[in-house]
Amino acid sequence: MATFEDSLKQLETIVGQLEKGDLPLEESLKLFEEGMRLSAVCKEELEAAEGKVQILLKQRDGSMKAEPFPQK
């Protein structure tokens, strides 16, 4: 199974290829479908990570509070 980082890198590659606009329609559609699949995989992994962070926060201080993730 690919890691989150691998999936994100593949997604970035696909976006780059599609942005060039020089692919045949059929290949563009296949890449778009794969990009949508990878996007869903990444979203699921991020949501799972968010759930783990919330559990860790709850365990640390005994109360559950939603906190925004730090922005880079």
N, C-alpha and C positions, 0 to 999 in steps of 0.2 A: 504494500500500500504506500502510496506517495505521501510525503510529508506536506504540511501546510505550505512550507516554503517552496517545495518543488511544484505544487499545484499553482501557487501564485506566480512563480517564474514562467511556467507554461502559459498561463493566462496572459501575462505581459507580452510574451512572444507572439501569441495569437493576435492580440490587439495591435501590435506593431505591424504584423503582416496585413491585417485587414485595413489599417490606416493607409498603407501604401496605395491600395486600390488597384493593383496591377494583376490580381488573381482572376482566373475564370470564375464565373458565377457559381458553378457547382462546387468548386474548391472553397470559395468564400462561405457558402452555406454550411459546408462540413465544418470549417473552422469556427464559424459562429456557433453552431450546435455544441461543439466541444468546449468553446469558451463559456457558454451558458452552463454546461455541466460543471466545469471547473469553478465557476463563480458560485454555484450552489454548494459545492464541496467546501470551498473556503468559508462561505457564510455559516455552514453547519459547524465547522471547526471553531470559528470565532465565537459562536453562540455557546458551544460547549465550554470553551475557555472562560467565557464570562460567568457561566454557572459555577465553575470551579472556584473562581475568584470570590464570588459571593459567598460560597460555602466557607472558604478560608476566612473571610472577614467575619462571618457569623461565629466561627469557632474561636476567633481571637478575642472578641470582646463580648460575646454572648447576645448581641443584638444584631438584627438584620437591617442593614441600611444600604441602599443603592448608592454607589459612588461612581462618578465618571472616571473613565480610564484616562490616565495621563496622556496628553498629546505630545508628540515629538516636536 
